[in-house]
């Protein structure tokens, strides 16, 4: 039971790194794009925040793909992937990753609703 928990923590860490880096990039470019408008800085800051979240709703699969790549690269760099392959078969590994896949499938199906909600807030 320790190995699946370890893998979940590693994947969550990779996921959070991808979310933070992607959000920072989207926010900075949105902030630069909105600075030319004649609004107060607080309004520009809020608009840039909503734009960054809206980009996440447009392409939520890129977070999953990037976090999965970072997760695998992190495991390969320490040769943990070989050890995991010895102890866990493919079916058990799928059961470990299944909740994450289910979450991203739900986000992908509700993408239009999330986009419309953020657009109304803007």
Buried (B, 14 or more C-beta within 10 A) or exposed (E): EEBBEEBBEBBEBBBEBBBEEBBEEBBEBBBEEBEEEEEEEEEBBBBBBBBBBBBBBEEBEEBBEBBBEBBEEBBEEEEBBEEBEEEBEEEEBEEBBEEBEEEBEEBEEEBEEBBEEBEEEE
